């Protein structure tokens, strides 16, 4: 019973702190666009142009080699 005298005020302060942090995140625009960053990760093109050209040339060589072997 005596621990409740400590736990209840601590829990009230914790709820208040969480509410303040949540309110701050709403006001600062943290929750404006929840889906945009996920789409930007998927649509981001990190490969350099030279690598793509090499891959294209390698795939052309592979298809030519396959045609010659048949």
PyMOL Python script that loads the backbone (N, CA, C, O; Angstrom):
from pymol import cmd

cmd.read_pdbstr("""\
ATOM      1  N   UNK A   1       0.819  -1.200   0.000  1.00  0.00           N
ATOM      2  CA  UNK A   1       0.000   0.000   0.000  1.00  0.00           C
ATOM      3  C   UNK A   1       0.864   1.266   0.000  1.00  0.00           C
ATOM      4  O   UNK A   1       0.516   2.274  -0.614  1.00  0.00           O
ATOM      5  N   UNK A   2       1.969   1.188   0.686  1.00  0.00           N
ATOM      6  CA  UNK A   2       2.824   2.365   0.768  1.00  0.00           C
ATOM      7  C   UNK A   2       3.493   2.676  -0.572  1.00  0.00           C
ATOM      8  O   UNK A   2       3.825   3.827  -0.852  1.00  0.00           O
ATOM      9  N   UNK A   3       3.687   1.651  -1.394  1.00  0.00           N
ATOM     10  CA  UNK A   3       4.326   1.897  -2.697  1.00  0.00           C
ATOM     11  C   UNK A   3       3.404   2.668  -3.633  1.00  0.00           C
ATOM     12  O   UNK A   3       3.871   3.328  -4.562  1.00  0.00           O
ATOM     13  N   UNK A   4       2.096   2.588  -3.391  1.00  0.00           N
ATOM     14  CA  UNK A   4       1.153   3.342  -4.226  1.00  0.00           C
ATOM     15  C   UNK A   4       1.319   4.846  -4.062  1.00  0.00           C
ATOM     16  O   UNK A   4       1.056   5.607  -4.992  1.00  0.00           O
ATOM     17  N   UNK A   5       1.752   5.274  -2.889  1.00  0.00           N
ATOM     18  CA  UNK A   5       1.986   6.700  -2.667  1.00  0.00           C
ATOM     19  C   UNK A   5       3.102   7.230  -3.575  1.00  0.00           C
ATOM     20  O   UNK A   5       3.145   8.420  -3.886  1.00  0.00           O
ATOM     21  N   UNK A   6       3.980   6.355  -3.985  1.00  0.00           N
ATOM     22  CA  UNK A   6       5.048   6.744  -4.904  1.00  0.00           C
ATOM     23  C   UNK A   6       4.654   6.478  -6.357  1.00  0.00           C
ATOM     24  O   UNK A   6       4.923   7.300  -7.232  1.00  0.00           O
ATOM     25  N   UNK A   7       4.023   5.342  -6.614  1.00  0.00           N
ATOM     26  CA  UNK A   7       3.736   4.941  -7.983  1.00  0.00           C
ATOM     27  C   UNK A   7       2.667   5.804  -8.656  1.00  0.00           C
ATOM     28  O   UNK A   7       2.775   6.075  -9.852  1.00  0.00           O
ATOM     29  N   UNK A   8       1.659   6.233  -7.938  1.00  0.00           N
ATOM     30  CA  UNK A   8       0.588   7.031  -8.550  1.00  0.00           C
ATOM     31  C   UNK A   8       1.104   8.391  -9.012  1.00  0.00           C
ATOM     32  O   UNK A   8       0.831   8.763 -10.153  1.00  0.00           O
ATOM     33  N   UNK A   9       1.832   9.154  -8.198  1.00  0.00           N
ATOM     34  CA  UNK A   9       2.365  10.431  -8.714  1.00  0.00           C
ATOM     35  C   UNK A   9       3.366  10.247  -9.852  1.00  0.00           C
ATOM     36  O   UNK A   9       3.398  11.045 -10.789  1.00  0.00           O
ATOM     37  N   UNK A  10       4.177   9.202  -9.771  1.00  0.00           N
ATOM     38  CA  UNK A  10       5.137   8.959 -10.848  1.00  0.00           C
ATOM     39  C   UNK A  10       4.402   8.644 -12.138  1.00  0.00           C
ATOM     40  O   UNK A  10       4.791   9.134 -13.199  1.00  0.00           O
ATOM     41  N   UNK A  11       3.347   7.838 -12.076  1.00  0.00           N
ATOM     42  CA  UNK A  11       2.599   7.509 -13.291  1.00  0.00           C
ATOM     43  C   UNK A  11       1.876   8.728 -13.847  1.00  0.00           C
ATOM     44  O   UNK A  11       1.783   8.880 -15.065  1.00  0.00           O
ATOM     45  N   UNK A  12       1.367   9.593 -12.991  1.00  0.00           N
ATOM     46  CA  UNK A  12       0.714  10.824 -13.460  1.00  0.00           C
ATOM     47  C   UNK A  12       1.732  11.731 -14.154  1.00  0.00           C
ATOM     48  O   UNK A  12       1.432  12.313 -15.196  1.00  0.00           O
ATOM     49  N   UNK A  13       2.924  11.854 -13.587  1.00  0.00           N
ATOM     50  CA  UNK A  13       3.965  12.654 -14.223  1.00  0.00           C
ATOM     51  C   UNK A  13       4.395  12.048 -15.552  1.00  0.00           C
ATOM     52  O   UNK A  13       4.663  12.776 -16.507  1.00  0.00           O
ATOM     53  N   UNK A  14       4.462  10.724 -15.620  1.00  0.00           N
ATOM     54  CA  UNK A  14       4.840  10.062 -16.862  1.00  0.00           C
ATOM     55  C   UNK A  14       3.794  10.286 -17.946  1.00  0.00           C
ATOM     56  O   UNK A  14       4.144  10.546 -19.098  1.00  0.00           O
ATOM     57  N   UNK A  15       2.518  10.188 -17.593  1.00  0.00           N
ATOM     58  CA  UNK A  15       1.451  10.457 -18.561  1.00  0.00           C
ATOM     59  C   UNK A  15       1.510  11.904 -19.031  1.00  0.00           C
ATOM     60  O   UNK A  15       1.324  12.178 -20.217  1.00  0.00           O
ATOM     61  N   UNK A  16       1.763  12.818 -18.127  1.00  0.00           N
ATOM     62  CA  UNK A  16       1.870  14.228 -18.495  1.00  0.00           C
ATOM     63  C   UNK A  16       3.048  14.453 -19.439  1.00  0.00           C
ATOM     64  O   UNK A  16       2.922  15.188 -20.419  1.00  0.00           O
ATOM     65  N   UNK A  17       4.200  13.825 -19.154  1.00  0.00           N
ATOM     66  CA  UNK A  17       5.380  13.983 -20.012  1.00  0.00           C
ATOM     67  C   UNK A  17       5.127  13.401 -21.396  1.00  0.00           C
ATOM     68  O   UNK A  17       5.518  14.002 -22.397  1.00  0.00           O
ATOM     69  N   UNK A  18       4.481  12.244 -21.467  1.00  0.00           N
ATOM     70  CA  UNK A  18       4.164  11.646 -22.762  1.00  0.00           C
ATOM     71  C   UNK A  18       3.199  12.542 -23.534  1.00  0.00           C
ATOM     72  O   UNK A  18       3.344  12.699 -24.747  1.00  0.00           O
ATOM     73  N   UNK A  19       2.230  13.125 -22.861  1.00  0.00           N
ATOM     74  CA  UNK A  19       1.296  14.040 -23.516  1.00  0.00           C
ATOM     75  C   UNK A  19       1.993  15.264 -24.074  1.00  0.00           C
ATOM     76  O   UNK A  19       1.673  15.711 -25.176  1.00  0.00           O
ATOM     77  N   UNK A  20       2.947  15.813 -23.324  1.00  0.00           N
ATOM     78  CA  UNK A  20       3.691  16.988 -23.784  1.00  0.00           C
ATOM     79  C   UNK A  20       4.529  16.642 -25.018  1.00  0.00           C
ATOM     80  O   UNK A  20       4.570  17.415 -25.975  1.00  0.00           O
ATOM     81  N   UNK A  21       5.190  15.499 -24.999  1.00  0.00           N
ATOM     82  CA  UNK A  21       6.007  15.087 -26.147  1.00  0.00           C
ATOM     83  C   UNK A  21       5.120  14.841 -27.367  1.00  0.00           C
ATOM     84  O   UNK A  21       5.486  15.211 -28.483  1.00  0.00           O
ATOM     85  N   UNK A  22       3.977  14.230 -27.165  1.00  0.00           N
ATOM     86  CA  UNK A  22       3.050  13.990 -28.276  1.00  0.00           C
ATOM     87  C   UNK A  22       2.524  15.303 -28.839  1.00  0.00           C
ATOM     88  O   UNK A  22       2.461  15.467 -30.058  1.00  0.00           O
ATOM     89  N   UNK A  23       2.149  16.232 -27.982  1.00  0.00           N
ATOM     90  CA  UNK A  23       1.664  17.533 -28.426  1.00  0.00           C
ATOM     91  C   UNK A  23       2.744  18.276 -29.207  1.00  0.00           C
ATOM     92  O   UNK A  23       2.462  18.889 -30.236  1.00  0.00           O
ATOM     93  N   UNK A  24       3.980  18.219 -28.714  1.00  0.00           N
ATOM     94  CA  UNK A  24       5.094  18.871 -29.415  1.00  0.00           C
ATOM     95  C   UNK A  24       5.288  18.260 -30.799  1.00  0.00           C
ATOM     96  O   UNK A  24       5.524  18.982 -31.767  1.00  0.00           O
ATOM     97  N   UNK A  25       5.191  16.927 -30.900  1.00  0.00           N
ATOM     98  CA  UNK A  25       5.395  16.290 -32.201  1.00  0.00           C
ATOM     99  C   UNK A  25       4.291  16.662 -33.181  1.00  0.00           C
ATOM    100  O   UNK A  25       4.547  16.792 -34.378  1.00  0.00           O
ATOM    101  N   UNK A  26       3.078  16.834 -32.695  1.00  0.00           N
ATOM    102  CA  UNK A  26       1.992  17.273 -33.580  1.00  0.00           C
ATOM    103  C   UNK A  26       2.213  18.698 -34.064  1.00  0.00           C
ATOM    104  O   UNK A  26       2.024  18.996 -35.243  1.00  0.00           O
ATOM    105  N   UNK A  27       2.609  19.572 -33.157  1.00  0.00           N
ATOM    106  CA  UNK A  27       2.802  20.983 -33.506  1.00  0.00           C
ATOM    107  C   UNK A  27       4.017  21.207 -34.403  1.00  0.00           C
ATOM    108  O   UNK A  27       4.042  22.162 -35.179  1.00  0.00           O
ATOM    109  N   UNK A  28       5.027  20.338 -34.305  1.00  0.00           N
ATOM    110  CA  UNK A  28       6.228  20.541 -35.110  1.00  0.00           C
ATOM    111  C   UNK A  28       6.143  19.851 -36.465  1.00  0.00           C
ATOM    112  O   UNK A  28       7.091  19.924 -37.246  1.00  0.00           O
ATOM    113  N   UNK A  29       5.040  19.189 -36.761  1.00  0.00           N
ATOM    114  CA  UNK A  29       4.848  18.594 -38.075  1.00  0.00           C
ATOM    115  C   UNK A  29       5.444  17.211 -38.238  1.00  0.00           C
ATOM    116  O   UNK A  29       5.662  16.764 -39.364  1.00  0.00           O
ATOM    117  N   UNK A  30       5.710  16.533 -37.152  1.00  0.00           N
ATOM    118  CA  UNK A  30       6.308  15.203 -37.234  1.00  0.00           C
ATOM    119  C   UNK A  30       5.358  14.176 -37.855  1.00  0.00           C
ATOM    120  O   UNK A  30       5.811  13.178 -38.415  1.00  0.00           O
ATOM    121  N   UNK A  31       4.063  14.408 -37.763  1.00  0.00           N
ATOM    122  CA  UNK A  31       3.091  13.429 -38.241  1.00  0.00           C
ATOM    123  C   UNK A  31       2.302  13.925 -39.443  1.00  0.00           C
ATOM    124  O   UNK A  31       1.180  13.478 -39.682  1.00  0.00           O
ATOM    125  N   UNK A  32       2.876  14.832 -40.185  1.00  0.00           N
ATOM    126  CA  UNK A  32       2.205  15.376 -41.362  1.00  0.00           C
ATOM    127  C   UNK A  32       2.083  14.341 -42.474  1.00  0.00           C
ATOM    128  O   UNK A  32       0.996  14.132 -43.013  1.00  0.00           O
ATOM    129  N   UNK A  33       3.184  13.700 -42.817  1.00  0.00           N
ATOM    130  CA  UNK A  33       3.208  12.760 -43.935  1.00  0.00           C
ATOM    131  C   UNK A  33       3.804  11.446 -43.444  1.00  0.00           C
ATOM    132  O   UNK A  33       5.025  11.316 -43.344  1.00  0.00           O
ATOM    133  N   UNK A  34       2.959  10.480 -43.140  1.00  0.00           N
ATOM    134  CA  UNK A  34       3.437   9.219 -42.596  1.00  0.00           C
ATOM    135  C   UNK A  34       3.827   8.223 -43.687  1.00  0.00           C
ATOM    136  O   UNK A  34       4.633   7.329 -43.430  1.00  0.00           O
ATOM    137  N   UNK A  35       3.280   8.350 -44.893  1.00  0.00           N
ATOM    138  CA  UNK A  35       3.555   7.383 -45.945  1.00  0.00           C
ATOM    139  C   UNK A  35       4.644   7.844 -46.910  1.00  0.00           C
ATOM    140  O   UNK A  35       5.250   7.010 -47.584  1.00  0.00           O
ATOM    141  N   UNK A  36       4.903   9.113 -46.993  1.00  0.00           N
ATOM    142  CA  UNK A  36       5.878   9.648 -47.936  1.00  0.00           C
ATOM    143  C   UNK A  36       7.278   9.092 -47.779  1.00  0.00           C
ATOM    144  O   UNK A  36       7.874   8.680 -48.774  1.00  0.00           O
ATOM    145  N   UNK A  37       7.841   9.060 -46.556  1.00  0.00           N
ATOM    146  CA  UNK A  37       9.195   8.520 -46.417  1.00  0.00           C
ATOM    147  C   UNK A  37       9.307   7.056 -46.837  1.00  0.00           C
ATOM    148  O   UNK A  37      10.338   6.647 -47.370  1.00  0.00           O
ATOM    149  N   UNK A  38       8.279   6.275 -46.607  1.00  0.00           N
ATOM    150  CA  UNK A  38       8.320   4.866 -47.017  1.00  0.00           C
ATOM    151  C   UNK A  38       8.371   4.750 -48.536  1.00  0.00           C
ATOM    152  O   UNK A  38       9.098   3.911 -49.068  1.00  0.00           O
ATOM    153  N   UNK A  39       7.611   5.579 -49.234  1.00  0.00           N
ATOM    154  CA  UNK A  39       7.640   5.544 -50.701  1.00  0.00           C
ATOM    155  C   UNK A  39       8.963   6.072 -51.247  1.00  0.00           C
ATOM    156  O   UNK A  39       9.452   5.586 -52.266  1.00  0.00           O
ATOM    157  N   UNK A  40       9.545   7.068 -50.571  1.00  0.00           N
ATOM    158  CA  UNK A  40      10.821   7.602 -51.037  1.00  0.00           C
ATOM    159  C   UNK A  40      11.931   6.564 -50.924  1.00  0.00           C
ATOM    160  O   UNK A  40      12.835   6.536 -51.758  1.00  0.00           O
ATOM    161  N   UNK A  41      11.875   5.715 -49.909  1.00  0.00           N
ATOM    162  CA  UNK A  41      12.880   4.663 -49.781  1.00  0.00           C
ATOM    163  C   UNK A  41      12.745   3.683 -50.932  1.00  0.00           C
ATOM    164  O   UNK A  41      13.748   3.257 -51.505  1.00  0.00           O
ATOM    165  N   UNK A  42      11.514   3.320 -51.277  1.00  0.00           N
ATOM    166  CA  UNK A  42      11.299   2.344 -52.342  1.00  0.00           C
ATOM    167  C   UNK A  42      11.643   2.910 -53.710  1.00  0.00           C
ATOM    168  O   UNK A  42      12.149   2.181 -54.563  1.00  0.00           O
ATOM    169  N   UNK A  43      11.386   4.171 -53.937  1.00  0.00           N
ATOM    170  CA  UNK A  43      11.596   4.776 -55.250  1.00  0.00           C
ATOM    171  C   UNK A  43      12.988   5.391 -55.411  1.00  0.00           C
ATOM    172  O   UNK A  43      13.304   5.911 -56.481  1.00  0.00           O
ATOM    173  N   UNK A  44      13.814   5.343 -54.383  1.00  0.00           N
ATOM    174  CA  UNK A  44      15.137   5.940 -54.441  1.00  0.00           C
ATOM    175  C   UNK A  44      16.047   5.099 -55.328  1.00  0.00           C
ATOM    176  O   UNK A  44      16.068   3.874 -55.215  1.00  0.00           O
ATOM    177  N   UNK A  45      16.795   5.752 -56.205  1.00  0.00           N
ATOM    178  CA  UNK A  45      17.701   5.063 -57.108  1.00  0.00           C
ATOM    179  C   UNK A  45      19.132   5.354 -56.662  1.00  0.00           C
ATOM    180  O   UNK A  45      19.675   6.420 -56.949  1.00  0.00           O
ATOM    181  N   UNK A  46      19.732   4.405 -55.962  1.00  0.00           N
ATOM    182  CA  UNK A  46      21.068   4.605 -55.413  1.00  0.00           C
ATOM    183  C   UNK A  46      22.184   4.136 -56.332  1.00  0.00           C
ATOM    184  O   UNK A  46      23.351   4.446 -56.092  1.00  0.00           O
ATOM    185  N   UNK A  47      21.846   3.391 -57.381  1.00  0.00           N
ATOM    186  CA  UNK A  47      22.904   2.839 -58.222  1.00  0.00           C
ATOM    187  C   UNK A  47      23.448   3.907 -59.163  1.00  0.00           C
ATOM    188  O   UNK A  47      22.674   4.664 -59.751  1.00  0.00           O
ATOM    189  N   UNK A  48      24.767   3.978 -59.313  1.00  0.00           N
ATOM    190  CA  UNK A  48      25.352   4.946 -60.238  1.00  0.00           C
ATOM    191  C   UNK A  48      25.060   4.571 -61.688  1.00  0.00           C
ATOM    192  O   UNK A  48      24.769   3.414 -61.991  1.00  0.00           O
ATOM    193  N   UNK A  49      25.138   5.535 -62.561  1.00  0.00           N
ATOM    194  CA  UNK A  49      24.804   5.324 -63.973  1.00  0.00           C
ATOM    195  C   UNK A  49      25.750   4.326 -64.627  1.00  0.00           C
ATOM    196  O   UNK A  49      25.310   3.509 -65.435  1.00  0.00           O
ATOM    197  N   UNK A  50      27.022   4.372 -64.303  1.00  0.00           N
ATOM    198  CA  UNK A  50      27.994   3.490 -64.940  1.00  0.00           C
ATOM    199  C   UNK A  50      27.698   2.027 -64.624  1.00  0.00           C
ATOM    200  O   UNK A  50      27.875   1.166 -65.486  1.00  0.00           O
ATOM    201  N   UNK A  51      27.259   1.736 -63.429  1.00  0.00           N
ATOM    202  CA  UNK A  51      26.937   0.367 -63.059  1.00  0.00           C
ATOM    203  C   UNK A  51      25.768  -0.150 -63.878  1.00  0.00           C
ATOM    204  O   UNK A  51      25.770  -1.306 -64.302  1.00  0.00           O
ATOM    205  N   UNK A  52      24.779   0.686 -64.102  1.00  0.00           N
ATOM    206  CA  UNK A  52      23.631   0.274 -64.903  1.00  0.00           C
ATOM    207  C   UNK A  52      24.056  -0.022 -66.337  1.00  0.00           C
ATOM    208  O   UNK A  52      23.586  -0.989 -66.937  1.00  0.00           O
ATOM    209  N   UNK A  53      24.941   0.802 -66.888  1.00  0.00           N
ATOM    210  CA  UNK A  53      25.416   0.571 -68.252  1.00  0.00           C
ATOM    211  C   UNK A  53      26.201  -0.734 -68.336  1.00  0.00           C
ATOM    212  O   UNK A  53      26.058  -1.476 -69.308  1.00  0.00           O
ATOM    213  N   UNK A  54      27.025  -1.024 -67.334  1.00  0.00           N
ATOM    214  CA  UNK A  54      27.788  -2.268 -67.323  1.00  0.00           C
ATOM    215  C   UNK A  54      26.854  -3.468 -67.222  1.00  0.00           C
ATOM    216  O   UNK A  54      27.072  -4.481 -67.886  1.00  0.00           O
ATOM    217  N   UNK A  55      25.814  -3.360 -66.394  1.00  0.00           N
ATOM    218  CA  UNK A  55      24.855  -4.456 -66.259  1.00  0.00           C
ATOM    219  C   UNK A  55      24.125  -4.692 -67.574  1.00  0.00           C
ATOM    220  O   UNK A  55      23.881  -5.835 -67.959  1.00  0.00           O
ATOM    221  N   UNK A  56      23.776  -3.604 -68.264  1.00  0.00           N
ATOM    222  CA  UNK A  56      23.088  -3.729 -69.540  1.00  0.00           C
ATOM    223  C   UNK A  56      23.997  -4.392 -70.576  1.00  0.00           C
ATOM    224  O   UNK A  56      23.560  -5.263 -71.328  1.00  0.00           O
ATOM    225  N   UNK A  57      25.250  -3.976 -70.610  1.00  0.00           N
ATOM    226  CA  UNK A  57      26.191  -4.587 -71.547  1.00  0.00           C
ATOM    227  C   UNK A  57      26.427  -6.056 -71.200  1.00  0.00           C
ATOM    228  O   UNK A  57      26.531  -6.890 -72.100  1.00  0.00           O
ATOM    229  N   UNK A  58      26.512  -6.379 -69.935  1.00  0.00           N
ATOM    230  CA  UNK A  58      26.727  -7.763 -69.520  1.00  0.00           C
ATOM    231  C   UNK A  58      25.528  -8.629 -69.885  1.00  0.00           C
ATOM    232  O   UNK A  58      25.696  -9.776 -70.299  1.00  0.00           O
ATOM    233  N   UNK A  59      24.323  -8.095 -69.735  1.00  0.00           N
ATOM    234  CA  UNK A  59      23.142  -8.882 -70.093  1.00  0.00           C
ATOM    235  C   UNK A  59      23.058  -9.085 -71.602  1.00  0.00           C
ATOM    236  O   UNK A  59      22.585 -10.123 -72.064  1.00  0.00           O
ATOM    237  N   UNK A  60      23.518  -8.087 -72.379  1.00  0.00           N
ATOM    238  CA  UNK A  60      23.539  -8.242 -73.837  1.00  0.00           C
ATOM    239  C   UNK A  60      24.540  -9.319 -74.237  1.00  0.00           C
ATOM    240  O   UNK A  60      24.270 -10.133 -75.120  1.00  0.00           O
ATOM    241  N   UNK A  61      25.715  -9.316 -73.573  1.00  0.00           N
ATOM    242  CA  UNK A  61      26.716 -10.329 -73.869  1.00  0.00           C
ATOM    243  C   UNK A  61      26.208 -11.717 -73.496  1.00  0.00           C
ATOM    244  O   UNK A  61      26.480 -12.682 -74.210  1.00  0.00           O
ATOM    245  N   UNK A  62      25.495 -11.831 -72.419  1.00  0.00           N
ATOM    246  CA  UNK A  62      24.976 -13.122 -71.987  1.00  0.00           C
ATOM    247  C   UNK A  62      23.957 -13.640 -72.971  1.00  0.00           C
ATOM    248  O   UNK A  62      23.946 -14.832 -73.277  1.00  0.00           O
ATOM    249  N   UNK A  63      23.089 -12.760 -73.480  1.00  0.00           N
ATOM    250  CA  UNK A  63      22.085 -13.194 -74.437  1.00  0.00           C
ATOM    251  C   UNK A  63      22.729 -13.571 -75.770  1.00  0.00           C
ATOM    252  O   UNK A  63      22.268 -14.498 -76.436  1.00  0.00           O
ATOM    253  N   UNK A  64      23.790 -12.863 -76.167  1.00  0.00           N
ATOM    254  CA  UNK A  64      24.502 -13.202 -77.398  1.00  0.00           C
ATOM    255  C   UNK A  64      25.210 -14.541 -77.236  1.00  0.00           C
ATOM    256  O   UNK A  64      25.191 -15.367 -78.149  1.00  0.00           O
ATOM    257  N   UNK A  65      25.834 -14.764 -76.078  1.00  0.00           N
ATOM    258  CA  UNK A  65      26.500 -16.046 -75.817  1.00  0.00           C
ATOM    259  C   UNK A  65      25.506 -17.202 -75.825  1.00  0.00           C
ATOM    260  O   UNK A  65      25.813 -18.293 -76.305  1.00  0.00           O
ATOM    261  N   UNK A  66      24.320 -16.954 -75.291  1.00  0.00           N
ATOM    262  CA  UNK A  66      23.293 -18.002 -75.271  1.00  0.00           C
ATOM    263  C   UNK A  66      22.806 -18.304 -76.691  1.00  0.00           C
ATOM    264  O   UNK A  66      22.538 -19.457 -77.029  1.00  0.00           O
ATOM    265  N   UNK A  67      22.695 -17.264 -77.517  1.00  0.00           N
ATOM    266  CA  UNK A  67      22.254 -17.479 -78.911  1.00  0.00           C
ATOM    267  C   UNK A  67      23.298 -18.255 -79.703  1.00  0.00           C
ATOM    268  O   UNK A  67      22.952 -19.082 -80.547  1.00  0.00           O
ATOM    269  N   UNK A  68      24.555 -17.994 -79.437  1.00  0.00           N
ATOM    270  CA  UNK A  68      25.625 -18.680 -80.173  1.00  0.00           C
ATOM    271  C   UNK A  68      25.771 -20.140 -79.774  1.00  0.00           C
ATOM    272  O   UNK A  68      26.186 -20.967 -80.586  1.00  0.00           O
ATOM    273  N   UNK A  69      25.434 -20.464 -78.527  1.00  0.00           N
ATOM    274  CA  UNK A  69      25.589 -21.840 -78.067  1.00  0.00           C
ATOM    275  C   UNK A  69      24.484 -22.759 -78.589  1.00  0.00           C
ATOM    276  O   UNK A  69      24.650 -23.978 -78.567  1.00  0.00           O
ATOM    277  N   UNK A  70      23.372 -22.212 -79.055  1.00  0.00           N
ATOM    278  CA  UNK A  70      22.269 -23.055 -79.549  1.00  0.00           C
ATOM    279  C   UNK A  70      22.384 -23.349 -81.005  1.00  0.00           C
ATOM    280  O   UNK A  70      21.535 -24.044 -81.564  1.00  0.00           O
TER     281      UNK A  70
END
""", "prot")
cmd.dss("prot")
cmd.show_as("cartoon", "prot")
cmd.util.cbc("prot")
cmd.orient("prot")
